[in-house]
Amino acid sequence: MASHAQQAKTLVEALPYIQKFTGKTIVVKYGGNAMISEELRKAVMSDIILLSLVGIRVVVVHGGGPEISDMLKKIGHESKFVDGLRYTDETTMDIVQSILCGKVNKNLVAQLNRLGGQAIGLCGMDGQLFQAECLDEKYGLVGKITGVNPEPVENALMTGYIPVVATVAQGADTAYNINADTAAAKLAEALHAEKLILLTDVRGLLRDPHDEDTLIHVLHTYEVPALVAQGVISGGMIPKMQCCVDAIAGGVERVHILDGRIPHSILIELLSDEGIGTMLKRED
């Protein structure tokens, strides 16, 4: 158990960070294990509420891959992936929309509310928050974001709510399934957010993927192409990194890739001196 002196030290250490970020906007992309495990989910929710209570404008953007796969399995519809993206036919799109905008979104909102937060759920169709067109026929109804209207999110923040955003977008004549990392990055840009935090199931970016001690703590956007060429950034980390680079090019100050498997990783990263993930920024 931490001593009183230790607890006080932790709070004092947090103060300058709270002063720095109060009134600023932070977008958290929430997914992976942190979403599945009850204990981790509670930790993430309480972090978000705490940040919100000290005056930080927190926006949560979520996917819901496992829940979608479960439901498709229940109705006997096979999940198919093309280049790591879920192939989305019409049946899949129906399930994506009902699970993401319905079940997953409202459960997160309810959980935040139960823990003392004030949350409100939105999906990309609300107020044309995300507009999209077809990314490529080979993925089916997977969309590429063509426009973001941050107003519904801004309004929720202004009235003291924590907006929780499901990543389904409005197309000309259909809904589209959107990659949650991309959606979070685009929304962070549109909100002129101070930070974008991506919760993942890895420590961050590792120089050697088999060695957790090779975590790259700070990365500049100009270093990314070389790391891709060397294979340090590979597989699913490539599109994730591209999102981060785009967000910074679009004016987001810092992007953090955090291990969602560590309880309270958001608070440790934002409000303490130690920093635990990979932070991406532009040149000094």
Long-range contacts (C-beta under 8 A, 24 or more apart in sequence): 10-272, 13-271, 13-272, 13-273, 14-271, 14-272, 17-270, 17-271, 17-272, 18-54, 18-55, 18-56, 18-271, 21-51, 21-56, 21-194, 21-195, 21-270, 22-54, 22-55, 22-56, 23-55, 23-56, 23-57, 24-56, 24-57, 24-193, 24-194, 24-195, 25-56, 25-57, 25-58, 25-59, 25-157, 25-188, 25-191, 25-192, 25-193, 25-194, 26-51, 26-56, 26-57, 26-58, 26-59, 26-193, 26-194, 26-195, 26-196, 26-197, 26-270, 27-59, 27-61, 27-184, 27-187, 27-188, 27-191, 27-193, 27-195, 27-196, 27-197, 28-58, 28-59, 28-60, 28-61, 28-184, 28-197, 28-199, 28-266, 29-61, 29-62, 29-180, 29-181, 29-184, 29-196, 29-197, 29-198, 29-199, 30-60, 30-61, 30-62, 30-108, 30-199, 30-260, 31-62, 31-63, 31-64, 31-65, 31-180, 31-199, 31-200, 31-260, 32-199, 32-200, 32-201, 32-260, 32-261, 33-201, 33-260, 33-261, 34-199, 34-260, 34-261, 35-62, 35-64, 35-66, 35-260, 36-66, 39-263, 40-260, 40-261, 40-263, 41-111, 42-111, 42-115, 43-263, 43-264, 44-199, 44-260, 44-266, 45-108, 45-111, 45-112, 45-115, 45-117, 46-115, 46-264, 47-264, 47-266, 47-267, 48-112, 48-117, 48-162, 48-266, 49-112, 49-115, 49-116, 49-117, 49-162, 50-267, 51-266, 51-267, 51-270, 52-117, 52-118, 52-162, 57-157, 58-162, 59-153, 59-157, 59-162, 59-163, 59-165, 59-187, 59-191, 59-193, 60-108, 60-119, 60-162, 60-163, 60-164, 60-165, 61-165, 61-167, 61-180, 61-183, 61-184, 61-187, 62-100, 62-104, 62-105, 62-108, 62-164, 62-165, 62-166, 62-167, 62-180, 63-100, 63-167, 63-179, 63-180, 64-99, 64-100, 64-103, 64-104, 64-166, 67-99, 67-103, 67-104, 68-92, 68-95, 68-96, 68-99, 68-100, 71-95, 71-99, 82-138, 82-139, 83-139, 84-235, 84-236, 84-239, 85-139, 85-142, 85-179, 86-139, 86-142, 86-177, 87-138, 87-139, 87-140, 87-142, 88-139, 88-140, 88-141, 88-142, 88-176, 88-177, 89-140, 89-141, 90-141, 92-140, 92-141, 92-177, 93-140, 93-141, 93-174, 93-175, 93-176, 93-177, 96-168, 96-177, 97-123, 97-168, 97-175, 100-166, 100-167, 100-168, 101-125, 101-166, 101-168, 104-166, 105-164, 105-166, 108-164, 109-164, 112-162, 112-164, 117-162, 118-160, 118-161, 118-162, 119-161, 119-162, 119-163, 119-164, 120-156, 120-161, 120-162, 120-163, 120-164, 121-163, 121-164, 121-165, 121-166, 122-152, 122-153, 122-156, 122-163, 122-164, 122-165, 122-166, 123-165, 123-166, 123-167, 123-168, 124-165, 124-166, 124-167, 124-168, 124-169, 124-170, 124-178, 124-183, 125-168, 125-169, 125-170, 125-175, 126-152, 127-151, 127-152, 128-170, 129-153, 129-165, 129-187, 130-167, 130-168, 130-169, 130-170, 130-178, 130-183, 130-186, 130-187, 131-169, 131-170, 131-171, 132-169, 132-170, 132-171, 132-176, 132-178, 133-171, 133-172, 133-176, 134-171, 134-176, 135-176, 141-174, 141-175, 141-176, 141-177, 142-176, 142-177, 142-178, 142-179, 143-169, 143-171, 143-176, 143-177, 143-178, 145-169, 145-178, 145-182, 145-183, 145-186, 148-186, 148-187, 148-189, 148-190, 149-190, 150-187, 150-190, 150-191, 153-187, 153-191, 154-191, 179-239, 181-239, 181-240, 181-243, 182-239, 182-243, 184-243, 185-243, 185-244, 185-246, 185-247, 185-250, 185-252, 185-255, 186-247, 186-250, 188-247, 188-250, 188-252, 189-246, 189-247, 189-250, 189-251, 189-252, 192-251, 192-252, 193-252, 193-253, 194-252, 194-253, 194-254, 195-252, 195-253, 195-254, 195-255, 195-256, 195-270, 196-244, 196-247, 196-252, 196-254, 196-255, 196-256, 197-255, 197-256, 197-258, 197-266, 197-269, 197-270, 198-240, 198-243, 198-244, 198-255, 198-256, 198-257, 198-258, 199-258, 199-259, 199-260, 199-265, 199-266, 200-240, 200-257, 200-258, 200-259, 200-260, 201-259, 201-260, 201-261, 202-237, 202-257, 202-259, 203-259, 203-276, 203-277, 204-257, 204-258, 204-259, 204-276, 204-277, 204-278, 205-232, 205-233, 205-237, 205-241, 205-257, 205-278, 206-232, 207-232, 209-234, 215-277, 215-278, 216-278, 217-275, 217-278, 217-279, 218-278, 218-279, 218-280, 218-281, 219-278, 219-279, 219-280, 219-281, 220-280, 220-281, 220-282, 220-283, 220-284, 221-245, 221-248, 221-249, 221-280, 221-281, 221-282, 221-283, 222-282, 222-283, 241-280, 244-280, 245-280, 248-280, 248-281, 248-282, 253-281, 254-279, 254-280, 254-281, 255-279, 255-280, 255-281, 256-280
